[in-house]
Amino acid sequence: MFNQFEDLQKLNKDNIDLAVKSFGASTKSVQAIATETADYSKKAFEQSSAVLEKLVGVKTLDKALEIQSDYAKSAYEGFVSYASKLGELYTDLAKDTVKPYEAIIGKVQAAAK
């Protein structure tokens, strides 16, 4: 009976260690996502402010359309880049969160066979 208690204690300690590792990895990934989002938001705001300043000084409709067209293209490319980077960060978050549990999953699968 004493061995069963020790085994149970070890199992609980291992589970707590895994949860702490998973939480630590999740925290780093979430911070990276927040940083990327803040950087993108700052760049987008600065870019739109610069375009607005240019539009205020425009004297012809053709020039205004050119500035707006360039801005739309640039904003689209920036968003696609941001979305791609964010997708990678969320994938990394999922992988990092699950990684500490892979050993347990392997043991359970081996025991089931």
ZAPA-945820 format. One record per atom (N, C-alpha, C, O): x, z, y; chain; atom name; residue in three letters; residue number from 1. Coordinates in steps of 0.02 Angstrom, whole numbers, always signed. Layout:
N
VOFI       px       pz       py   kette   atom   rest    nr
VOFI        X        Z        Y       A     CA    ALA   NUM
...
//
This chain:
113
VOFI       px       pz       py   kette   atom   rest    nr
VOFI      +41       +0      -59       A      N    MET     1
VOFI       +0       +0       +0       A     CA    MET     1
VOFI      +44       +0      +63       A      C    MET     1
VOFI      +28      -33     +112       A      O    MET     1
VOFI      +99      +37      +60       A      N    PHE     2
VOFI     +142      +41     +118       A     CA    PHE     2
VOFI     +172      -27     +134       A      C    PHE     2
VOFI     +179      -45     +193       A      O    PHE     2
VOFI     +189      -66      +82       A      N    ASN     3
VOFI     +216     -133      +93       A     CA    ASN     3
VOFI     +164     -179     +126       A      C    ASN     3
VOFI     +182     -220     +168       A      O    ASN     3
VOFI     +102     -171     +108       A      N    GLN     4
VOFI      +49     -211     +138       A     CA    GLN     4
VOFI      +43     -195     +213       A      C    GLN     4
VOFI      +33     -239     +254       A      O    GLN     4
VOFI      +49     -131     +229       A      N    PHE     5
VOFI      +46     -111     +300       A     CA    PHE     5
VOFI     +104     -141     +339       A      C    PHE     5
VOFI      +95     -165     +395       A      O    PHE     5
VOFI     +164     -138     +309       A      N    GLU     6
VOFI     +223     -168     +342       A     CA    GLU     6
VOFI     +215     -243     +351       A      C    GLU     6
VOFI     +233     -271     +402       A      O    GLU     6
VOFI     +187     -275     +299       A      N    ASP     7
VOFI     +176     -348     +304       A     CA    ASP     7
VOFI     +125     -364     +359       A      C    ASP     7
VOFI     +134     -412     +397       A      O    ASP     7
VOFI      +74     -324     +364       A      N    LEU     8
VOFI      +23     -333     +416       A     CA    LEU     8
VOFI      +53     -322     +485       A      C    LEU     8
VOFI      +38     -359     +532       A      O    LEU     8
VOFI      +95     -271     +491       A      N    GLN     9
VOFI     +128     -257     +555       A     CA    GLN     9
VOFI     +174     -316     +575       A      C    GLN     9
VOFI     +174     -337     +633       A      O    GLN     9
VOFI     +212     -341     +527       A      N    LYS    10
VOFI     +256     -398     +541       A     CA    LYS    10
VOFI     +216     -459     +561       A      C    LYS    10
VOFI     +235     -495     +607       A      O    LYS    10
VOFI     +161     -471     +527       A      N    LEU    11
VOFI     +118     -528     +543       A     CA    LEU    11
VOFI      +91     -522     +614       A      C    LEU    11
VOFI      +90     -571     +652       A      O    LEU    11
VOFI      +68     -462     +633       A      N    ASN    12
VOFI      +43     -452     +701       A     CA    ASN    12
VOFI      +97     -462     +753       A      C    ASN    12
VOFI      +86     -493     +805       A      O    ASN    12
VOFI     +157     -436     +739       A      N    LYS    13
VOFI     +213     -445     +786       A     CA    LYS    13
VOFI     +230     -519     +793       A      C    LYS    13
VOFI     +242     -542     +849       A      O    LYS    13
VOFI     +232     -555     +737       A      N    ASP    14
VOFI     +247     -627     +740       A     CA    ASP    14
VOFI     +195     -665     +780       A      C    ASP    14
VOFI     +211     -709     +819       A      O    ASP    14
VOFI     +132     -647     +770       A      N    ASN    15
VOFI      +78     -680     +807       A     CA    ASN    15
VOFI      +82     -666     +882       A      C    ASN    15
VOFI      +70     -711     +923       A      O    ASN    15
VOFI      +99     -606     +900       A      N    ILE    16
VOFI     +107     -589     +971       A     CA    ILE    16
VOFI     +166     -627    +1001       A      C    ILE    16
VOFI     +161     -652    +1056       A      O    ILE    16
VOFI     +221     -631     +964       A      N    ASP    17
VOFI     +279     -668     +988       A     CA    ASP    17
VOFI     +262     -742     +998       A      C    ASP    17
VOFI     +282     -773    +1048       A      O    ASP    17
VOFI     +224     -770     +952       A      N    LEU    18
VOFI     +203     -840     +959       A     CA    LEU    18
VOFI     +158     -850    +1020       A      C    LEU    18
VOFI     +166     -899    +1057       A      O    LEU    18
VOFI     +113     -804    +1030       A      N    ALA    19
VOFI      +68     -809    +1088       A     CA    ALA    19
VOFI     +107     -805    +1154       A      C    ALA    19
VOFI      +93     -842    +1201       A      O    ALA    19
VOFI     +157     -761    +1156       A      N    VAL    20
VOFI     +198     -755    +1216       A     CA    VAL    20
VOFI     +238     -819    +1228       A      C    VAL    20
VOFI     +242     -842    +1285       A      O    VAL    20
VOFI     +267     -847    +1176       A      N    LYS    21
VOFI     +304     -910    +1183       A     CA    LYS    21
VOFI     +259     -966    +1206       A      C    LYS    21
VOFI     +277    -1005    +1250       A      O    LYS    21
VOFI     +200     -970    +1177       A      N    SER    22
VOFI     +152    -1022    +1196       A     CA    SER    22
VOFI     +131    -1014    +1268       A      C    SER    22
VOFI     +126    -1063    +1305       A      O    SER    22
VOFI     +119     -952    +1289       A      N    PHE    23
VOFI      +99     -939    +1359       A     CA    PHE    23
VOFI     +155     -958    +1407       A      C    PHE    23
VOFI     +142     -987    +1459       A      O    PHE    23
VOFI     +217     -941    +1389       A      N    GLY    24
VOFI     +274     -958    +1431       A     CA    GLY    24
VOFI     +282    -1033    +1440       A      C    GLY    24
VOFI     +294    -1057    +1495       A      O    GLY    24
VOFI     +275    -1070    +1385       A      N    ALA    25
VOFI     +280    -1143    +1389       A     CA    ALA    25
VOFI     +222    -1172    +1430       A      C    ALA    25
VOFI     +232    -1218    +1468       A      O    ALA    25
VOFI     +163    -1144    +1421       A      N    SER    26
VOFI     +105    -1167    +1459       A     CA    SER    26
VOFI     +114    -1155    +1533       A      C    SER    26
VOFI      +97    -1197    +1575       A      O    SER    26
VOFI     +141    -1098    +1550       A      N    THR    27
VOFI     +151    -1081    +1620       A     CA    THR    27
VOFI     +199    -1130    +1654       A      C    THR    27
VOFI     +186    -1153    +1710       A      O    THR    27
VOFI     +254    -1147    +1620       A      N    LYS    28
VOFI     +302    -1194    +1649       A     CA    LYS    28
VOFI     +269    -1263    +1658       A      C    LYS    28
VOFI     +279    -1295    +1710       A      O    LYS    28
VOFI     +231    -1285    +1610       A      N    SER    29
VOFI     +198    -1350    +1615       A     CA    SER    29
VOFI     +146    -1351    +1671       A      C    SER    29
VOFI     +141    -1400    +1707       A      O    SER    29
VOFI     +108    -1298    +1676       A      N    VAL    30
VOFI      +57    -1295    +1729       A     CA    VAL    30
VOFI      +90    -1294    +1798       A      C    VAL    30
VOFI      +65    -1324    +1845       A      O    VAL    30
VOFI     +147    -1260    +1804       A      N    GLN    31
VOFI     +184    -1261    +1867       A     CA    GLN    31
VOFI     +208    -1331    +1884       A      C    GLN    31
VOFI     +205    -1352    +1942       A      O    GLN    31
VOFI     +231    -1367    +1835       A      N    ALA    32
VOFI     +254    -1436    +1846       A     CA    ALA    32
VOFI     +196    -1481    +1868       A      C    ALA    32
VOFI     +204    -1523    +1912       A      O    ALA    32
VOFI     +138    -1470    +1838       A      N    ILE    33
VOFI      +78    -1509    +1858       A     CA    ILE    33
VOFI      +58    -1492    +1929       A      C    ILE    33
VOFI      +42    -1537    +1968       A      O    ILE    33
VOFI      +59    -1428    +1946       A      N    ALA    34
VOFI      +41    -1408    +2014       A     CA    ALA    34
VOFI      +90    -1436    +2066       A      C    ALA    34
VOFI      +70    -1458    +2119       A      O    ALA    34
VOFI     +154    -1435    +2049       A      N    THR    35
VOFI     +205    -1462    +2094       A     CA    THR    35
VOFI     +195    -1537    +2104       A      C    THR    35
VOFI     +199    -1562    +2161       A      O    THR    35
VOFI     +183    -1573    +2050       A      N    GLU    36
VOFI     +173    -1645    +2055       A     CA    GLU    36
VOFI     +111    -1661    +2096       A      C    GLU    36
VOFI     +112    -1707    +2137       A      O    GLU    36
VOFI      +58    -1623    +2087       A      N    THR    37
VOFI       -3    -1634    +2125       A     CA    THR    37
VOFI       +7    -1619    +2199       A      C    THR    37
VOFI      -17    -1656    +2242       A      O    THR    37
VOFI      +42    -1566    +2214       A      N    ALA    38
VOFI      +56    -1549    +2284       A     CA    ALA    38
VOFI      +99    -1603    +2317       A      C    ALA    38
VOFI      +87    -1622    +2374       A      O    ALA    38
VOFI     +150    -1627    +2281       A      N    ASP    39
VOFI     +193    -1680    +2308       A     CA    ASP    39
VOFI     +154    -1744    +2321       A      C    ASP    39
VOFI     +162    -1775    +2373       A      O    ASP    39
VOFI     +111    -1762    +2274       A      N    TYR    40
VOFI      +71    -1823    +2282       A     CA    TYR    40
VOFI      +24    -1815    +2342       A      C    TYR    40
VOFI      +17    -1861    +2382       A      O    TYR    40
VOFI       -8    -1758    +2347       A      N    SER    41
VOFI      -55    -1747    +2403       A     CA    SER    41
VOFI      -19    -1750    +2470       A      C    SER    41
VOFI      -45    -1780    +2517       A      O    SER    41
VOFI      +40    -1721    +2473       A      N    LYS    42
VOFI      +78    -1722    +2535       A     CA    LYS    42
VOFI      +98    -1793    +2553       A      C    LYS    42
VOFI      +91    -1814    +2611       A      O    LYS    42
VOFI     +123    -1831    +2504       A      N    LYS    43
VOFI     +143    -1900    +2517       A     CA    LYS    43
VOFI      +83    -1943    +2539       A      C    LYS    43
VOFI      +88    -1983    +2585       A      O    LYS    43
VOFI      +26    -1934    +2505       A      N    ALA    44
VOFI      -34    -1973    +2521       A     CA    ALA    44
VOFI      -58    -1957    +2592       A      C    ALA    44
VOFI      -77    -2002    +2629       A      O    ALA    44
VOFI      -56    -1894    +2610       A      N    PHE    45
VOFI      -77    -1874    +2678       A     CA    PHE    45
VOFI      -30    -1904    +2730       A      C    PHE    45
VOFI      -53    -1930    +2781       A      O    PHE    45
VOFI      +35    -1899    +2718       A      N    GLU    46
VOFI      +84    -1926    +2765       A     CA    GLU    46
VOFI      +77    -2002    +2772       A      C    GLU    46
VOFI      +81    -2030    +2827       A      O    GLU    46
VOFI      +65    -2034    +2715       A      N    GLN    47
VOFI      +57    -2107    +2716       A     CA    GLN    47
VOFI       -6    -2127    +2754       A      C    GLN    47
VOFI       -4    -2173    +2795       A      O    GLN    47
VOFI      -60    -2093    +2742       A      N    SER    48
VOFI     -122    -2111    +2778       A     CA    SER    48
VOFI     -117    -2095    +2852       A      C    SER    48
VOFI     -145    -2131    +2893       A      O    SER    48
VOFI      -83    -2042    +2869       A      N    SER    49
VOFI      -72    -2025    +2940       A     CA    SER    49
VOFI      -31    -2079    +2975       A      C    SER    49
VOFI      -45    -2098    +3032       A      O    SER    49
VOFI      +21    -2103    +2941       A      N    ALA    50
VOFI      +63    -2155    +2970       A     CA    ALA    50
VOFI      +24    -2219    +2980       A      C    ALA    50
VOFI      +32    -2254    +3030       A      O    ALA    50
VOFI      -19    -2235    +2932       A      N    VAL    51
VOFI      -60    -2296    +2938       A     CA    VAL    51
VOFI     -109    -2289    +2996       A      C    VAL    51
VOFI     -119    -2336    +3033       A      O    VAL    51
VOFI     -138    -2231    +3003       A      N    LEU    52
VOFI     -185    -2219    +3058       A     CA    LEU    52
VOFI     -150    -2228    +3126       A      C    LEU    52
VOFI     -177    -2258    +3172       A      O    LEU    52
VOFI      -89    -2202    +3131       A      N    GLU    53
VOFI      -51    -2210    +3192       A     CA    GLU    53
VOFI      -37    -2284    +3207       A      C    GLU    53
VOFI      -42    -2306    +3264       A      O    GLU    53
VOFI      -21    -2322    +3155       A      N    LYS    54
VOFI       -9    -2394    +3163       A     CA    LYS    54
VOFI      -73    -2429    +3186       A      C    LYS    54
VOFI      -71    -2472    +3230       A      O    LYS    54
VOFI     -129    -2410    +3155       A      N    LEU    55
VOFI     -192    -2443    +3172       A     CA    LEU    55
VOFI     -214    -2429    +3243       A      C    LEU    55
VOFI     -245    -2471    +3276       A      O    LEU    55
VOFI     -198    -2370    +3268       A      N    VAL    56
VOFI     -217    -2353    +3336       A     CA    VAL    56
VOFI     -181    -2399    +3386       A      C    VAL    56
VOFI     -209    -2415    +3438       A      O    VAL    56
VOFI     -120    -2419    +3371       A      N    GLY    57
VOFI      -82    -2461    +3416       A     CA    GLY    57
VOFI      -90    -2536    +3407       A      C    GLY    57
VOFI      -59    -2575    +3442       A      O    GLY    57
VOFI     -133    -2556    +3361       A      N    VAL    58
VOFI     -142    -2627    +3345       A     CA    VAL    58
VOFI     -184    -2661    +3400       A      C    VAL    58
VOFI     -232    -2632    +3425       A      O    VAL    58
VOFI     -165    -2722    +3416       A      N    LYS    59
VOFI     -201    -2759    +3469       A     CA    LYS    59
VOFI     -242    -2818    +3441       A      C    LYS    59
VOFI     -285    -2844    +3475       A      O    LYS    59
VOFI     -227    -2837    +3378       A      N    THR    60
VOFI     -265    -2893    +3348       A     CA    THR    60
VOFI     -296    -2873    +3282       A      C    THR    60
VOFI     -271    -2829    +3247       A      O    THR    60
VOFI     -351    -2906    +3266       A      N    LEU    61
VOFI     -386    -2892    +3204       A     CA    LEU    61
VOFI     -343    -2912    +3144       A      C    LEU    61
VOFI     -343    -2878    +3093       A      O    LEU    61
VOFI     -308    -2967    +3150       A      N    ASP    62
VOFI     -265    -2991    +3095       A     CA    ASP    62
VOFI     -212    -2939    +3077       A      C    ASP    62
VOFI     -200    -2925    +3018       A      O    ASP    62
VOFI     -181    -2910    +3127       A      N    LYS    63
VOFI     -129    -2859    +3115       A     CA    LYS    63
VOFI     -160    -2796    +3083       A      C    LYS    63
VOFI     -131    -2765    +3039       A      O    LYS    63
VOFI     -220    -2778    +3106       A      N    ALA    64
VOFI     -254    -2719    +3078       A     CA    ALA    64
VOFI     -271    -2731    +3004       A      C    ALA    64
VOFI     -262    -2687    +2962       A      O    ALA    64
VOFI     -294    -2792    +2988       A      N    LEU    65
VOFI     -309    -2808    +2918       A     CA    LEU    65
VOFI     -245    -2809    +2876       A      C    LEU    65
VOFI     -246    -2788    +2818       A      O    LEU    65
VOFI     -191    -2832    +2904       A      N    GLU    66
VOFI     -127    -2833    +2868       A     CA    GLU    66
VOFI     -104    -2762    +2853       A      C    GLU    66
VOFI      -83    -2747    +2797       A      O    GLU    66
VOFI     -108    -2719    +2903       A      N    ILE    67
VOFI      -88    -2649    +2893       A     CA    ILE    67
VOFI     -132    -2615    +2841       A      C    ILE    67
VOFI     -107    -2579    +2798       A      O    ILE    67
VOFI     -197    -2627    +2846       A      N    GLN    68
VOFI     -244    -2597    +2798       A     CA    GLN    68
VOFI     -232    -2622    +2728       A      C    GLN    68
VOFI     -235    -2584    +2679       A      O    GLN    68
VOFI     -219    -2687    +2722       A      N    SER    69
VOFI     -205    -2717    +2656       A     CA    SER    69
VOFI     -142    -2688    +2625       A      C    SER    69
VOFI     -140    -2671    +2566       A      O    SER    69
VOFI      -90    -2682    +2666       A      N    ASP    70
VOFI      -27    -2653    +2641       A     CA    ASP    70
VOFI      -37    -2581    +2620       A      C    ASP    70
VOFI      -10    -2558    +2569       A      O    ASP    70
VOFI      -76    -2545    +2659       A      N    TYR    71
VOFI      -90    -2475    +2642       A     CA    TYR    71
VOFI     -128    -2470    +2577       A      C    TYR    71
VOFI     -112    -2428    +2534       A      O    TYR    71
VOFI     -179    -2512    +2568       A      N    ALA    72
VOFI     -219    -2509    +2507       A     CA    ALA    72
VOFI     -175    -2523    +2446       A      C    ALA    72
VOFI     -181    -2489    +2394       A      O    ALA    72
VOFI     -132    -2573    +2452       A      N    LYS    73
VOFI      -87    -2590    +2396       A     CA    LYS    73
VOFI      -40    -2531    +2381       A      C    LYS    73
VOFI      -31    -2512    +2323       A      O    LYS    73
VOFI      -11    -2504    +2433       A      N    SER    74
VOFI      +36    -2449    +2425       A     CA    SER    74
VOFI       +2    -2387    +2396       A      C    SER    74
VOFI      +29    -2352    +2353       A      O    SER    74
VOFI      -58    -2372    +2421       A      N    ALA    75
VOFI      -95    -2314    +2398       A     CA    ALA    75
VOFI     -114    -2322    +2324       A      C    ALA    75
VOFI     -111    -2274    +2286       A      O    ALA    75
VOFI     -134    -2381    +2305       A      N    TYR    76
VOFI     -152    -2395    +2235       A     CA    TYR    76
VOFI      -92    -2385    +2190       A      C    TYR    76
VOFI      -96    -2352    +2138       A      O    TYR    76
VOFI      -35    -2414    +2209       A      N    GLU    77
VOFI      +26    -2408    +2169       A     CA    GLU    77
VOFI      +48    -2334    +2164       A      C    GLU    77
VOFI      +69    -2312    +2111       A      O    GLU    77
VOFI      +42    -2298    +2219       A      N    GLY    78
VOFI      +59    -2227    +2218       A     CA    GLY    78
VOFI      +14    -2187    +2172       A      C    GLY    78
VOFI      +37    -2143    +2136       A      O    GLY    78
VOFI      -51    -2204    +2173       A      N    PHE    79
VOFI      -98    -2167    +2130       A     CA    PHE    79
VOFI      -85    -2183    +2057       A      C    PHE    79
VOFI      -87    -2138    +2015       A      O    PHE    79
VOFI      -72    -2245    +2041       A      N    VAL    80
VOFI      -58    -2264    +1971       A     CA    VAL    80
VOFI       +4    -2228    +1946       A      C    VAL    80
VOFI       +6    -2203    +1890       A      O    VAL    80
VOFI      +54    -2224    +1988       A      N    SER    81
VOFI     +116    -2188    +1970       A     CA    SER    81
VOFI     +102    -2114    +1959       A      C    SER    81
VOFI     +126    -2084    +1911       A      O    SER    81
VOFI      +63    -2086    +2005       A      N    TYR    82
VOFI      +45    -2015    +2000       A     CA    TYR    82
VOFI       +4    -2001    +1936       A      C    TYR    82
VOFI      +17    -1953    +1900       A      O    TYR    82
VOFI      -44    -2044    +1923       A      N    ALA    83
VOFI      -86    -2034    +1863       A     CA    ALA    83
VOFI      -45    -2039    +1799       A      C    ALA    83
VOFI      -57    -2002    +1752       A      O    ALA    83
VOFI       +2    -2086    +1798       A      N    SER    84
VOFI      +45    -2093    +1740       A     CA    SER    84
VOFI      +88    -2031    +1730       A      C    SER    84
VOFI      +94    -2005    +1674       A      O    SER    84
VOFI     +118    -2007    +1784       A      N    LYS    85
VOFI     +160    -1947    +1780       A     CA    LYS    85
VOFI     +118    -1886    +1759       A      C    LYS    85
VOFI     +140    -1846    +1718       A      O    LYS    85
VOFI      +58    -1881    +1786       A      N    LEU    86
VOFI      +14    -1825    +1769       A     CA    LEU    86
VOFI       -6    -1828    +1695       A      C    LEU    86
VOFI      -10    -1776    +1662       A      O    LEU    86
VOFI      -18    -1888    +1670       A      N    GLY    87
VOFI      -33    -1896    +1599       A     CA    GLY    87
VOFI      +23    -1871    +1555       A      C    GLY    87
VOFI      +12    -1838    +1504       A      O    GLY    87
VOFI      +85    -1888    +1574       A      N    GLU    88
VOFI     +143    -1865    +1537       A     CA    GLU    88
VOFI     +149    -1789    +1539       A      C    GLU    88
VOFI     +164    -1757    +1489       A      O    GLU    88
VOFI     +136    -1760    +1598       A      N    LEU    89
VOFI     +140    -1687    +1605       A     CA    LEU    89
VOFI      +88    -1652    +1562       A      C    LEU    89
VOFI     +102    -1600    +1532       A      O    LEU    89
VOFI      +27    -1679    +1560       A      N    TYR    90
VOFI      -25    -1648    +1519       A     CA    TYR    90
VOFI       -9    -1656    +1444       A      C    TYR    90
VOFI      -24    -1611    +1405       A      O    TYR    90
VOFI      +22    -1712    +1425       A      N    THR    91
VOFI      +43    -1720    +1356       A     CA    THR    91
VOFI      +97    -1669    +1338       A      C    THR    91
VOFI      +95    -1638    +1285       A      O    THR    91
VOFI     +144    -1660    +1384       A      N    ASP    92
VOFI     +196    -1609    +1373       A     CA    ASP    92
VOFI     +166    -1539    +1369       A      C    ASP    92
VOFI     +188    -1498    +1328       A      O    ASP    92
VOFI     +116    -1526    +1410       A      N    LEU    93
VOFI      +82    -1461    +1407       A     CA    LEU    93
VOFI      +52    -1449    +1339       A      C    LEU    93
VOFI      +60    -1395    +1310       A      O    LEU    93
VOFI      +17    -1498    +1312       A      N    ALA    94
VOFI      -14    -1491    +1246       A     CA    ALA    94
VOFI      +39    -1480    +1192       A      C    ALA    94
VOFI      +32    -1437    +1149       A      O    ALA    94
VOFI      +93    -1520    +1195       A      N    LYS    95
VOFI     +146    -1513    +1145       A     CA    LYS    95
VOFI     +180    -1445    +1149       A      C    LYS    95
VOFI     +192    -1413    +1098       A      O    LYS    95
VOFI     +196    -1424    +1210       A      N    ASP    96
VOFI     +230    -1360    +1219       A     CA    ASP    96
VOFI     +187    -1300    +1198       A      C    ASP    96
VOFI     +212    -1250    +1173       A      O    ASP    96
VOFI     +122    -1307    +1209       A      N    THR    97
VOFI      +76    -1252    +1192       A     CA    THR    97
VOFI      +70    -1245    +1116       A      C    THR    97
VOFI      +64    -1189    +1091       A      O    THR    97
VOFI      +71    -1300    +1081       A      N    VAL    98
VOFI      +61    -1300    +1008       A     CA    VAL    98
VOFI     +126    -1287     +971       A      C    VAL    98
VOFI     +125    -1262     +915       A      O    VAL    98
VOFI     +182    -1305    +1001       A      N    LYS    99
VOFI     +247    -1302     +966       A     CA    LYS    99
VOFI     +261    -1234     +932       A      C    LYS    99
VOFI     +283    -1235     +874       A      O    LYS    99
VOFI     +249    -1177     +964       A      N    PRO   100
VOFI     +263    -1113     +929       A     CA    PRO   100
VOFI     +221    -1103     +866       A      C    PRO   100
VOFI     +241    -1064     +822       A      O    PRO   100
VOFI     +165    -1136     +862       A      N    TYR   101
VOFI     +121    -1126     +804       A     CA    TYR   101
VOFI     +134    -1175     +747       A      C    TYR   101
VOFI     +104    -1169     +694       A      O    TYR   101
VOFI     +179    -1223     +757       A      N    GLU   102
VOFI     +192    -1273     +706       A     CA    GLU   102
VOFI     +218    -1242     +642       A      C    GLU   102
VOFI     +201    -1265     +587       A      O    GLU   102
VOFI     +259    -1191     +647       A      N    ALA   103
VOFI     +287    -1158     +586       A     CA    ALA   103
VOFI     +231    -1126     +546       A      C    ALA   103
VOFI     +230    -1131     +484       A      O    ALA   103
VOFI     +184    -1093     +579       A      N    ILE   104
VOFI     +129    -1061     +544       A     CA    ILE   104
VOFI      +84    -1113     +512       A      C    ILE   104
VOFI      +63    -1105     +455       A      O    ILE   104
VOFI      +71    -1167     +547       A      N    ILE   105
VOFI      +29    -1220     +521       A     CA    ILE   105
VOFI      +62    -1250     +458       A      C    ILE   105
VOFI      +28    -1264     +409       A      O    ILE   105
VOFI     +128    -1260     +461       A      N    GLY   106
VOFI     +164    -1285     +403       A     CA    GLY   106
VOFI     +159    -1238     +344       A      C    GLY   106
VOFI     +150    -1261     +287       A      O    GLY   106
VOFI     +165    -1173     +357       A      N    LYS   107
VOFI     +160    -1124     +302       A     CA    LYS   107
VOFI      +91    -1125     +272       A      C    LYS   107
VOFI      +83    -1122     +210       A      O    LYS   107
VOFI      +39    -1129     +313       A      N    VAL   108
VOFI      -30    -1130     +289       A     CA    VAL   108
VOFI      -43    -1193     +248       A      C    VAL   108
VOFI      -75    -1190     +195       A      O    VAL   108
VOFI      -18    -1249     +272       A      N    GLN   109
VOFI      -27    -1311     +234       A     CA    GLN   109
VOFI      +11    -1309     +167       A      C    GLN   109
VOFI      -15    -1332     +117       A      O    GLN   109
VOFI      +70    -1281     +167       A      N    ALA   110
VOFI     +109    -1275     +105       A     CA    ALA   110
VOFI      +74    -1228      +55       A      C    ALA   110
VOFI      +74    -1240       -5       A      O    ALA   110
VOFI      +46    -1174      +82       A      N    ALA   111
VOFI      +11    -1126      +38       A     CA    ALA   111
VOFI      -53    -1156      +10       A      C    ALA   111
VOFI      -74    -1138      -45       A      O    ALA   111
VOFI      -84    -1202      +46       A      N    ALA   112
VOFI     -147    -1232      +24       A     CA    ALA   112
VOFI     -135    -1282      -31       A      C    ALA   112
VOFI     -181    -1298      -69       A      O    ALA   112
VOFI      -74    -1308      -36       A      N    LYS   113
VOFI      -60    -1359      -89       A     CA    LYS   113
VOFI      -48    -1328     -154       A      C    LYS   113
VOFI      -35    -1363     -203       A      O    LYS   113
//
